[in-house]
Structure formats: C-alpha cells, structure tokens
C-alpha cells in the first residue's frame, strides 16, 4: 500500500473514532475555531509572512516554496502525530478528545494560513487588504486544488447587481461578500458530524488531513501546491476600494 493510501486509511480511522465522541455542539466548535483562526492569521500575520519570504534570498521562487513547504510540513507532521495518537486512543474521553482536536486544528489552520500568505508574498502580492488575505486562505483551505474555481464562484455570487471597474479591478465589497459565502461554506462543511466524518476523505484538499503525522505532512505539501497554482493564476488583477453598484452609488462595506 502506498504511503498516501496508508495515510488516508489512518485519517479515516481517526475521524471515525472522533465523530463517535463528538456531538453537534462540539463539531460546530471545531468549525468556528477554524474560522476564528483564519481571521486572526489574515489580520495579524501578513508582515511576518513578508519577512519570511524576504529572508529566502538568492533562490528561485519554486525553490523558496519548496524550502518553506518542507519546513512547515515537518513541523506539522510532528504536532499531528502527537495529537492524532492521543485523540484516537480508545481510553481517551470526550473532553480530552475535544481539547486535542481543537488544539490540533487551530495550530494546523494557523500554520497553513502562514504558508498560504507566505506563498502569496513570494508571488509578489503587495500590500493586500485583510479581506483579500482572508479570501486567499479560505479559498485554498476550502477548495484545495480547485481554489481558483471556488473563489471565482464566490466572487460571481457576490457580484450580482454590482459592476467591476473598467480597468479590471475587483471592488473590495465584492471580496467581503465572497468571504461571507466562503465562511458559510466552511461552517457547512465542518460544522456537522456528517461534515466532520468526511474530513478523512479530504486528504488532497486541505484541512481535513490534520489527523496525524504522515497525513499532516502530505496535506501541507498538497496545500502548498494548491496555493502556488492559485496565486499563479489569481482571478483578479487589483482591488478597487471605491466600489460602486450598477447605479453608481457607493456600496456599504458593512
């Protein structure tokens, strides 16, 4: 059996045990904690991501991304192995399982958010707004290898009744609305027992693989590839902070 197949089998076993122990309130807590972590990373960790990207002088971008990915993958493999083993143990009670799960997913989500933002910096994304950074992290974590298409669908839903600037810039209010759509998608996906049970089958796509050392390692590498592809073909050119609707009135950003 290939390493990836063994990792996916292990992930499924871990998740199946976890779902038995968690109720609807706890599963929603998992999802809301993931979302809160994404918000924190987006708001507070861009400068650190830029510094991390700037520190890798003298390398080509693919080499920098490989170096970054290897470092974070090894780190999360170590934390995932410990958390996965503890939470999957038959003798571990529900409370301990919840604590281990939330702790692992919060840490995993935060570090993967750092990975996505650093790859954005390596692709030359200059001074993005907090809303843009949030959109990037959400898109890569939720949609994985289909991040560009998933993000585009969210933007299409958000642009009904609005106009895109003539120079191709995307209104900031559109990004904000797209973020609301993607946040709801994350809660729908991970905020139910059925959704949580599906995590073990999402190894190539992202956050669902945060269940053990090998699965963490492979998930980070997949996420890095997905983020690299996403930023190489980001489906907008710039942000227009003075967005208007089709009647010409300025949109309310609330």
C-alpha positions as CSV (number, residue, x, y, z in Angstrom):
1,X,0.0,0.0,0.0
2,X,1.4,3.4,-1.0
3,X,2.2,6.0,1.7
4,X,-0.6,8.2,0.7
5,X,-3.1,5.4,0.8
6,X,-1.9,4.3,4.2
7,X,-2.2,7.9,5.4
8,X,-5.7,8.2,4.1
9,X,-6.7,5.0,5.8
10,X,-5.3,6.2,9.0
11,X,-7.1,9.5,8.7
12,X,-10.4,7.8,8.1
13,X,-9.9,5.6,11.2
14,X,-9.0,8.6,13.3
15,X,-12.0,10.6,12.1
16,X,-14.5,7.8,12.6
17,X,-13.4,7.4,16.2
18,X,-13.6,11.2,16.6
19,X,-17.1,11.5,15.2
20,X,-18.4,8.9,17.6
21,X,-17.1,11.0,20.5
22,X,-18.3,14.4,19.4
23,X,-21.8,15.8,19.3
24,X,-23.3,18.6,17.2
25,X,-22.2,21.4,19.6
26,X,-18.6,20.2,19.6
27,X,-18.4,19.8,15.8
28,X,-19.6,23.3,15.3
29,X,-17.0,24.5,17.8
30,X,-14.4,22.8,15.6
31,X,-15.5,24.8,12.6
32,X,-15.9,28.1,14.4
33,X,-12.5,27.8,15.9
34,X,-11.0,27.1,12.5
35,X,-12.8,30.2,11.1
36,X,-11.6,32.4,14.0
37,X,-8.0,31.2,13.4
38,X,-8.3,32.1,9.7
39,X,-9.5,35.6,10.8
40,X,-6.6,36.0,13.2
41,X,-4.0,34.9,10.6
42,X,-5.4,37.2,8.0
43,X,-5.5,40.2,10.2
44,X,-2.2,39.9,12.1
45,X,0.3,37.7,10.3
46,X,0.9,39.3,6.9
47,X,4.1,41.2,8.0
48,X,5.6,38.0,9.3
49,X,4.8,36.3,6.0
50,X,6.5,39.0,4.1
51,X,9.6,38.8,6.3
52,X,9.7,35.1,5.9
53,X,9.5,35.4,2.1
54,X,12.2,38.2,2.1
55,X,14.5,36.0,4.2
56,X,14.9,33.5,1.4
57,X,17.3,35.5,-0.9
58,X,19.2,34.0,-3.8
59,X,16.7,31.3,-4.7
60,X,14.2,30.9,-7.5
61,X,10.6,31.0,-6.4
62,X,9.9,27.3,-6.8
63,X,13.0,26.6,-4.6
64,X,11.7,29.1,-2.0
65,X,8.3,27.5,-2.0
66,X,9.8,24.0,-1.6
67,X,12.0,25.2,1.3
68,X,9.1,26.8,3.0
69,X,6.8,23.8,2.4
70,X,9.3,21.3,3.7
71,X,9.9,23.3,6.9
72,X,6.2,23.7,7.8
73,X,5.3,20.1,6.7
74,X,7.9,18.7,9.1
75,X,6.7,20.9,11.9
76,X,3.1,19.9,11.5
77,X,4.0,16.2,11.0
78,X,5.4,16.3,14.5
79,X,2.5,18.0,16.1
80,X,0.0,15.9,14.2
81,X,1.5,12.6,15.2
82,X,1.2,13.5,18.8
83,X,-2.3,14.9,18.7
84,X,-3.7,12.2,16.4
85,X,-2.4,9.4,18.6
86,X,-3.8,11.0,21.7
87,X,-7.2,11.7,20.4
88,X,-7.6,8.3,18.7
89,X,-6.7,6.3,21.8
90,X,-9.8,4.2,23.0
91,X,-9.2,5.2,26.6
92,X,-9.4,9.0,25.9
93,X,-12.7,10.5,27.0
94,X,-14.8,13.0,25.0
95,X,-13.5,16.1,26.8
96,X,-9.9,15.2,26.2
97,X,-10.7,14.4,22.5
98,X,-12.3,17.8,22.0
99,X,-9.4,19.6,23.6
100,X,-6.9,17.6,21.4
101,X,-8.9,18.2,18.3
102,X,-9.4,21.9,18.8
103,X,-5.8,22.4,19.7
104,X,-4.5,20.5,16.7
105,X,-6.9,22.1,14.2
106,X,-6.3,25.6,15.5
107,X,-2.5,25.1,15.2
108,X,-2.7,23.4,11.9
109,X,-5.0,26.1,10.5
110,X,-2.8,28.9,11.7
111,X,0.4,27.4,10.3
112,X,-1.2,26.6,7.0
113,X,-2.5,30.2,6.9
114,X,1.0,31.3,7.3
115,X,2.0,29.0,4.5
116,X,-0.6,30.5,2.1
117,X,0.3,34.1,3.0
118,X,4.0,33.5,2.5
119,X,3.4,31.9,-0.9
120,X,1.3,35.0,-1.7
121,X,4.3,37.2,-0.8
122,X,6.6,35.0,-2.9
123,X,4.3,35.6,-5.8
124,X,4.7,39.3,-5.4
125,X,1.3,40.2,-3.9
126,X,1.9,43.6,-2.5
127,X,0.1,45.1,0.5
128,X,-3.2,43.2,0.2
129,X,-6.1,44.2,2.4
130,X,-7.1,42.0,5.3
131,X,-10.2,41.0,3.3
132,X,-8.0,39.8,0.4
133,X,-5.8,37.8,2.7
134,X,-8.8,36.2,4.3
135,X,-10.2,35.3,0.9
136,X,-6.9,33.7,-0.2
137,X,-6.7,31.5,2.9
138,X,-10.3,30.5,2.8
139,X,-10.2,29.6,-0.9
140,X,-7.1,27.4,-0.6
141,X,-8.3,25.6,2.6
142,X,-11.9,25.0,1.5
143,X,-11.4,24.3,-2.2
144,X,-7.9,22.9,-2.4
145,X,-6.8,22.2,-6.0
146,X,-10.0,23.9,-7.2
147,X,-9.2,27.1,-5.2
148,X,-9.3,29.3,-8.2
149,X,-12.7,28.0,-9.4
150,X,-14.1,28.0,-5.9
151,X,-13.0,31.6,-5.4
152,X,-14.4,32.6,-8.8
153,X,-17.8,31.1,-7.9
154,X,-17.9,33.0,-4.6
155,X,-17.0,36.2,-6.5
156,X,-19.6,35.6,-9.1
157,X,-22.3,35.2,-6.4
158,X,-21.1,38.4,-4.8
159,X,-21.1,40.5,-8.0
160,X,-24.8,40.2,-8.7
161,X,-26.1,43.8,-9.0
162,X,-22.6,45.3,-9.0
163,X,-20.2,46.5,-11.6
164,X,-16.5,45.7,-12.0
165,X,-14.3,48.7,-12.5
166,X,-13.4,49.4,-16.2
167,X,-9.7,48.6,-15.6
168,X,-10.5,45.1,-14.3
169,X,-10.2,45.9,-10.6
170,X,-12.4,44.0,-8.2
171,X,-14.4,46.0,-5.7
172,X,-13.4,45.5,-2.1
173,X,-17.1,45.0,-1.2
174,X,-17.1,42.0,-3.6
175,X,-14.2,40.4,-1.8
176,X,-16.0,41.0,1.5
177,X,-19.2,39.4,0.2
178,X,-17.3,36.5,-1.3
179,X,-15.7,35.9,2.1
180,X,-19.1,35.6,3.7
181,X,-20.1,33.0,1.2
182,X,-16.8,31.0,1.7
183,X,-17.1,31.3,5.5
184,X,-20.6,29.8,5.3
185,X,-19.2,27.0,3.1
186,X,-16.6,26.3,5.7
187,X,-19.2,26.1,8.5
188,X,-21.4,23.9,6.4
189,X,-18.6,21.6,5.6
190,X,-17.0,21.2,9.0
191,X,-19.8,22.2,11.3
192,X,-21.8,19.0,11.3
193,X,-21.0,15.4,12.3
194,X,-21.5,14.3,8.7
195,X,-19.1,17.0,7.5
196,X,-16.5,16.1,10.1
197,X,-16.8,12.5,9.2
198,X,-15.8,13.5,5.6
199,X,-12.6,15.1,6.7
200,X,-10.6,11.9,6.4
201,X,-11.6,11.7,2.7
202,X,-10.3,15.2,2.0
203,X,-6.6,14.4,2.2
204,X,-5.6,16.1,-1.1
205,X,-7.9,19.1,-0.5
206,X,-6.6,20.5,2.8
207,X,-7.6,21.0,6.4
208,X,-9.3,17.6,6.7
209,X,-6.0,15.8,6.7
210,X,-4.9,17.3,10.0
211,X,-5.1,14.0,11.7
212,X,-1.6,12.5,12.3
213,X,2.0,12.9,11.3
214,X,2.0,11.4,7.8
215,X,-1.3,12.9,6.9
216,X,-0.3,16.4,8.1
217,X,2.9,16.2,6.1
218,X,1.1,15.2,2.9
219,X,-1.6,17.7,3.4
220,X,0.8,20.6,3.8
221,X,2.6,19.6,0.6
222,X,-0.7,19.4,-1.3
223,X,-1.8,22.8,0.1
224,X,1.4,24.4,-0.9
225,X,0.9,23.1,-4.5
226,X,-2.6,24.4,-4.5
227,X,-1.6,27.8,-3.2
228,X,1.2,28.1,-5.7
229,X,-1.2,27.3,-8.5
230,X,-3.8,29.7,-7.1
231,X,-1.5,32.7,-6.9
232,X,0.0,32.0,-10.3
233,X,-3.5,32.4,-11.8
234,X,-5.3,34.6,-9.3
235,X,-8.6,35.5,-11.0
236,X,-8.4,39.3,-10.5
237,X,-5.8,42.0,-11.1
238,X,-6.3,44.5,-8.3
239,X,-8.7,45.8,-5.7
240,X,-10.8,48.9,-6.0
241,X,-11.6,50.3,-2.6
242,X,-14.1,52.8,-4.1
243,X,-16.5,50.2,-5.3
244,X,-19.9,51.1,-6.6
245,X,-23.1,49.3,-7.6
246,X,-24.6,49.4,-11.0
247,X,-26.4,52.7,-10.3
248,X,-23.2,54.4,-9.5
249,X,-23.8,54.7,-5.7
250,X,-21.0,53.7,-3.4
251,X,-21.6,50.4,-1.7
252,X,-21.9,50.0,2.0
253,X,-18.9,47.8,3.2
254,X,-20.8,46.6,6.3
